[in-house]
Amino acid sequence: MAMNEQAAQALINDWLGELKQRSYNDLTLMIGRTRTETRRGEDGKEYQLEAEVFWANKKGGDVLVIVSADDGGLRASHPLSSSFLRGPDGYLAEEWPNGRFSD
């Protein structure tokens, strides 16, 4: 059975919303530390979520935050994901790439 992408995307959006509330400094502390959670979707199924934070271009510049989800089925090898970019100046781009790169 195919993964319910709507339910998975809703979970991704929820976690991204939580991460967007964090400061740039808090997000930089997450670099190199993959975080995983299991959350139940609106369809009643459990989804594995993963949050990763990377330097978008160079250390000290923008950070890229990616949250992905799968249901343990076929999508586990190619999970659904969404992202945002946060700059040290507080800049927030809803999706990456979005035309901004650190110098």
C-alpha positions, 0 to 999 in steps of 0.5 A: 500500500502506498504511503499517505503523502498528505498525512506524512506532509502534515507531520513534516509541516508540524515539525518544521513549524516547531523547528522554525521557532528555534533561533539560528544558534539553536539550529546550529547546535543540531548540525551533525546530529540527526534527530528521529521521531515516530509520530502518528498521522491523521490516517492513524499510521505511524511515520518515521520522521527525521530532522537534519540541519546542515550548513547551506554553503559555509560554516557560519552562514545560512543553515538548511533544515530538512525534515523527511518522513516515511511509513517504513514501506517502499518510500523508506528509500526515498522519503517525502521531505520539506525544508527551510533555510535560516540565516544568521540575521534571522532570514527565513526561506520557506523552501530551499533553494530559494535564491539565497546563498551565503557569501 
